[in-house]
Amino acid sequence: MHVLRLSLATTEYDEQVLADRYFMISHIHNVVVKHAKKLLRQLDYNREYQASKDEYTALFKEKKAAESSHSRFPKEKSNRMKELSGVMYSIRQEIGFCKAGLESYIKICGRKYKKHISSQQVQKEADRVWDGVEKVLFGNGEELHFKKYRDFDTICGKSATNGIKFDKESFSIEWNGLHIRCRLPRKHKDVEAGMPYIMESIDHKVSYCEIKRRMFPNGWHYYLNVYLEGDAPRKLKTVGDADNRTGLDLGTSTAATVSDNMATLEELAPKCYEFNRKIRNVSRHMDRSKRASNPNKYKPDGTIDRTNKDKWVLSKTYLKSRDKLKSLYRQKSEYINQSHRQYINRLITDSINFITENMNFSALQKRSKKKAERSDKVSVVAKKDGTEQSIRKFKRKKRYGSSMNNRSPSRFLVLLEQKVKLYGGALYKVDTWNFRASQYDHTTDTNTKINISDRFKSIDGHEVQRDLYSGFLLKNSNGNLNHPNREKCIYEFDSFIKLHDELISNMKADGKSMKACFGF
């Protein structure tokens, strides 16, 4: 399945109707959330459910410990886990806490808006709430949250014959009495690039449609996402050889690739900080405006007074800045996606088979669980009265959350996997702990742990950039993808050094540097 996005040529009347329908969807969503939170509280007070849950959790931990130690988990305990799971399932079914139960509950509320919102769209919103419930019940979710009207950007569908219907002949949609045509490319270069792709896409069968809105400086812009069966049309005329493998070492801010013909070392989304500066300035302006309009909502020390229940007063300037901030976040997100896609297109012109490490980026962005410690370094700070004081600051507990937000390495992997599969390739992932690409030395056949700040390592008398060397090892992995193929590494090392030295010299000549990640 693939998605075709078309801009909607909305009139002022259309935009008003769409805004009303987004409000209806937000109301339906929050009604389901309120009901789901009520059912979660019922489970919290159900003694039988909580006892079964505690026993199941203890057995689950035992099973995980047995798997990590490669020991056998008793069959009796495994059967007991199944019994407990069945008990909890039956309790949830009794109170109607299931996907079908939420869909049935919201039917009554959906009838109120049946002239505007179809029954399947109401069901889809209940399904979205159930996805959050599953995270709370079975995953790492902590609590269900209500959503504000401005946070709703998508009205989903479930089929092509209910709700939003797309007409391929007229390039328009019909949705419960609302008719809107789609904008097609007008400029000559856009027509040449876009129309063949659009016409080839709509030859596929339409699965369902959804309306998506994005904030721009002049307000909401509305788009139609058409979900079509089959693979997306191919835009690139030539791609790399299927026999040529590329090793990809993906970090939190950079990506290094090595193949038979090419080596690259790139900063992911290099211009993202330009958007961060604008976002920071607008956020400060919004904070000043909010404080000026609501002096009674703040304490003398500048913190919010939680005991004050007065309504927040938001000025027109604040509301305009809020829209501008949302628009900046959209621009940043689209820039990151565009930057990733351009880099991926360059890579697959050389190869369509990639090997990378199986990274858990969500774990890297979390704060450290260690207790806060003070630094050994003494810092001198100036006090308000002009005197100076020597202190030892706390060590930072942050990890890579900021880099993840700015670079989106996980998104890069998702886009890369989609693209290589479209062109008949594959993205293989090796076990990070067993492979140890950052520690292995193929000349000595040993693993040596080095500091993360050391960006170069000495291999066979050559100073090699560690990310590029990791990409080289991944490229030359064995058939089981659990260890580098040492013989192949020795055979291809000289050609890698030529690509490596040429790349580093060209980057230095072009002024490309990133000391913390590249090492120069």
N, C-alpha and C positions, 0 to 999 in steps of 0.2 A: 504494500500500500504506500502511496505517496500523496503529497499535499500540493495543491495549486492555489496560490493566494492571488486574489484579484481585488483591486480597489473598488469601492462602491461609490457611485456618483449620487450622493445623497442631497436632497433638497432640505430647506429649513424645516419643512413639515416632517420629512423622513427622520431627521435627526431628533426631533422632539418625540416622535413615536418610539424610536429606538431607545432614547433615554428613559422613557416611561417603562419600556419592557425590561431594561436592565434593572430598574428599581424593583420591578415585580420579581425578577429572578433573585435579586439580593434578599428580598423579603422571604421568599420561599426557602432559600438556602438557610437563613438564620432561624426560621421556624423549625426546620429539620434538626439543626444544631442544638437548639433548645431542648427538643424532645430527646435527642441522643444523650445529652448531658444528664437529663433526668433519669434515663435508663441506666447510665453509668453509675449514678448515685445509688440506684436500687441494687445494683450488683455489689457496691461497696458495703451495703448494710445486710446483704444476704450471707448468713453465716456458713451455710453449706457451700456456697460458691467460693467464698474466701478460703475455707479450709481445704477445698479441692485444689484451689489455685496455689496455696502455699506448699502443699504436698507435691504437686506437679512441678513447681519451681525447684524444689529440693532434688527431685529425681532427675530433672533436666540438667542441673549442675553436675550431678554424679555422672550422667551420660557424657557430658562434655569433657569432664576430667578423664573418663575412661578412654575416650577417643584420642585425647592429646597424649595419653601415656600408652596408646596402642594396646590396651587391654580389653577384655571381653566384658560387655555390659550384660548383666543377668537378664534372661528372657522373662522371668517373673516380674521384674521391675518394668521392663518394656511393656508388658501386658497391662500392668497397673497404670502406666501413663496413658494408655489407650482408654482404659475405663474412666479415669479422671477427666480426660478430654471429652468423653461422651457425656459425663455428668454435667460439665460446664456448658457444653453445647445445648443440652436439653433445657437447662435453666434459662439460657439466653432465648431459646425458641419459645418458651412459655410466656415470657414477657414481650415477645415480638421484637427482640433486639437482633435483627438480621437484615440483610440487604432487602429482601422482599417485604419485611415488616416496615422499614422506613418508606419504601415506595408506596405501600398501602396506606400508611399514615398520612402522607402528604397529598394524597388524592383529593381529600376534602378541600384543602387550601388551594390546590391547583384548579378546582372547578370555578373558583372566584375569578380567575384570569383566563378562562378557556377561550375567550375571544382573541387573546393576544399570545398566550403561551400554549404550545401543544402539550398533550399528555406525555409524550416521550421526552420532551425537554424537561418537564417536571421530574420524571423518573431519573433522568440523567443527573439532575442536581442532587437528588437523594443518593445516587450512586457515588457522587463526588464526596458527599459527607461520610458515606460508609467507608470510603478509602481512608479517611482520617480516623474513623473509629477503629479500623483494623490496626492502624499504627499504635493506637493507645492500648488496645487489647493484646496484640500479639507482637508489637515491635517496640521501638524506643520512644514512641510518642508519650507525652506527659499529660496533655490536656487538649480538649477541643476548643477552638476559638471561633468567635463570631467574626464576620467579615464586614467591612465598611462598603458602602455603595461604590466608592471610588476604586476599591480594590478588585471589583469585578470587571474583567476585560474580555470574557468569552461566554457566549451562549451556545451550548453544545447541542448536537442532535444525535439521533441513534439510527436513523434510516433516511433514504433519499425520498421517500414517499410521505413522510410525516414531518410537520414543522417547516423548516426552510427547504424549499424546492428550487433546484437550479435548472434553468432552461438552456440547453446547449445551443439552440438555434439563435435565440435573441441575446444570449449572454446577460441574463437577468435572473432575479430571484423573486419568488412569490412566497410570502410568509403571513398567513392569516389576514389576508386583505391588503398587505403592504407589498407594493411592487417597486423594486429598485433595479436599475440597470448597472452593469459593471463597466468600469473604465478600461479601455484597451490602450496599448501603446500608440502614441500619435507621432512622436518624433521619428525621423527616418532611421536613425541608428537603433532606437529602441524597438521599432517595428521589425527590423532585420534580425535583432538578437532575440526578441521576446515572442513574436507571433508564432514562429515554427514550433517553439517549445510548448506554447499554450495549445495550439491546434493538435499537436501530437498527444498531449496529456488528456484532453477531453475525449479522445477516441476510446479511452478506458471507461469502464462502468463506474458510475458515481456510487460510492458507499453511503456517505452522509455529508452534511454541510454544517458549518458553524460560523457565527458572526464574531469577529474580533475587533476590538477598538484599541487604538493607541493614541496617547496624548501628544499633541504637537503644540507649538507656541500659540497657534490660533484656535486651539480647542481639540475636541475629539475627532479623529479620522476613523472611518469604519471600513473594514475589510471582510471579504468572504474567503473562508478556507474551505476548498472543495477536496474532500478525501476520496481518492480514486484507487481502484484496485490495480494491482500490477506494479512493476517498477517504474521509476521516473524516467523520462527521456534522457539520453546521454548528450551532454553539451560538448564535452571534450572530444575532439576528433582523433587524437592520438594519446595513448597511455603507455606506460612502461611495460617491459617484458615480464611475463609471469614467472620466469625462471630467476629473475633478479630479486633477491631478498634485501629488505632494508631493516636495519636495526634502529629502533627508536628509543632513546633515553629521554623520558619526559619528566621534567622537574616542576616545581611550583611556579617558576617564572620563565623557564627556558625550555627549548626542545633541541636535541641533537640527533641527527640522523646520519647513518653511514650505509652506503650501498656499494656496488662494484664500480659505479661510474661517478658518484657524487657524494659529497659530505656537506652537511649544513649545520650551523649553530645559530639559532635564532632566538630573539627575545619575543615572547608571546604578547601580542597586543601592545606594541611599544608606546603608543600614544594615549594609553588609557589614563595617564596621570593628568592630561590636559582636561579631561572631563571631571576628574576628582577635584581639581582646583575650582572649577566653576560650581560644582555641587557644594563645595565647602563654603564658598562666598554666598550663594543663595541661601543655604541653611542658616548661616549667621544672620543674614538680613531678616529671615523669617523669625528667628529667635528674638531679635531686637524689637521687631514689630509686635510680636505676641506679648512681650513684657511691657511695652509701652501701652498697649490696649487693655492689659489685665494686671495692673499693679497690685490689686488686692489678692491675686492668686499666688503671690510669691512671698516667702519669708524674707526677713532682713538680710540673711546670708545668701540670698539668690536662689535657694531651692524652692521647689513647688510646695505650696501649703495644701496638703492632702485633706485637711479638715474643712477647707473652704469649698462649699458645694455650689457656688455661683456658676452660671453658664459662661463658657468661654466666649469672649468677644473677638471676632476675627475681622480685621479690616479688609477693604477691597484690595489694598496693596498686598496684604498677606495672602489672599486667595489667588491673586495673579502669580505671586512668587511660588505658591504651592503647585500650580499648574506648570510653571517653568521648571521646577525641580523634578516633577514627574517626567517631563519631556527630556530633561538631561539624562535621567536614568535610562530612558528608552534609547537615546542616542548612544550612550555608552554601551548598552547591551548589543545594539545592532552593529556598532563598530567592532566589538570583540568577535561577533559571529562572522562579520565580513573579513576581518584580518585572519581568522582561523581558516576560512574557506579558501582564501587566496594562497595561503601557505600550503594547504593540503593539495590544491590543484597543481602547484609546482612539484610537490613530492610525487604524485601519482603519474606525472609524465615520465618519471624514471622507473618507478616500480609500483606494483599493485599488491604486493605481499609484504606485510610489516610484522615485526616481532618486537614486543615491548614487555615491560614488567607489569605485573598485576598490582597496581597501586591502590591504596585505600585513602583517597584524598579527603574524605570526610573526617577521618581520624587525625590527619595532619593539621586541620584547621581548628581543632579543639584546643582549649587552654590546657596547660599542664595541671595535673591533679596534685602535684607536690605542694607542700606548705610554703607560703611566701618566705623568702630568705633575703636578708640584707646583703648588699654587695660589699666586698672587701675594700673597694676603692672609696676614698673619702672625697666628698664633693663639698664645695663652698657655695652657699646660697645667700642671697641678700634678703633681709627682713624688711618689713614696712617702715621701721624707724631708721633705716639706713645702715644698721649694723650687719655684720656678716656672721654666719653660723656654719660650722662644719658638721655635715651629716653623712650617713651611709644610706644611700637610696636602696629601695627594694629592687630585687632582680625582676625583670619582666617575665611574666608567666605566659605571654602571648606566644603563638607559634607561627603558623602560616595563613591565618584566616584572611588577612588583608591581601596577600598575594593571590589567594584563591579567588577572592572577589574581583580583583583587577585582571587576572590572567585567564581564569576559567580553564585550567588544564583538563579537567574532567569533561567539559563540553568539547574540547578539542578531540579527545578520544572518541566521543560519540559521533561527531561529524566525520572523523577519519574512517571509522568502521562502516558508517552508512555509505560513504563514497566508494571505498574499495570493494564492498559487496556489490554495489551497482555495476562495477566494471569487471566483475568476476574474480576479484582478489579476496584476501582474508587478512584479518588482524589477529595474530596469535599472542597469547599472554603467558609468560613464564612465571614460575613461583619465585617471588623475590627472595625469600629466605634461603632457598636451596641454591639458586643461581648465583647470587652475590656478585653482581656485575661490577659494583663499585669497589670490591675488595680483591678481585681475582687478578693474578698476574700470570699470563700464559707462558712466559719464558721460564718461570720457576715452578709453575703449577702449584702455587700456594695462594692462600687468602690472607691479606694483611689489612687490618682496619686502619683507615686514615681519617683525619679530622675533616669535617664538612667544609671548613674554611680553606683547605688545600685544594685548589682547582687544577693543579698540574701534578702528574706523577711520573716517575722515571721508569721507563720500560725499555730494557735492552739498550741502555745508553741514550735513549731519546726522551725529551721532555714532552709528554703527551697530555693534552687537555682531557680531564677525567671523564667528562660527559661524552665526548666523542669516542673515547676508548670504550666506554660502556656500550655505546651504540655498536661499535665494532664487535665486541664480544657477543652481543645479542644477535647480530647478523650471522655470526658463525656458531650458533648454538647447535647442539646435537639433535638427533631425530626426536628424542623424548622431551626436548625443550626444558631440561632440568640442569644442564651444565654446558659451558662452552666446549666446542670441539677443538681440542688443543692442536691437533695436527693441521686442521684447516686454518686456525689462527696463525700458526707459524708460517704456513704457505702464503697467506695473503697479507701478512703484516707490512711488508715493504711497500706494496701498492697503497695500503692504508696510510702509511707515513707520508707518501707523496701527496695524497688528497688532503691530509691533515695540515701539512706545512703550507700548502698552497692556499687553503682556506684561511688559516690564521694570518698569513701575510696579507691577503686581500682585505680581510676585515680590519686589520691595523691600518692599512693604506687608506681605507674608506672612512676611518675614524669611528668605527663601530666598537664600542667598549662597554663593559658592564662588569666592573671589578669584582663585585661580590659573587657573581655567577660564572662569568667567563674566565676570570683570573687575569684580565688585562683591560 
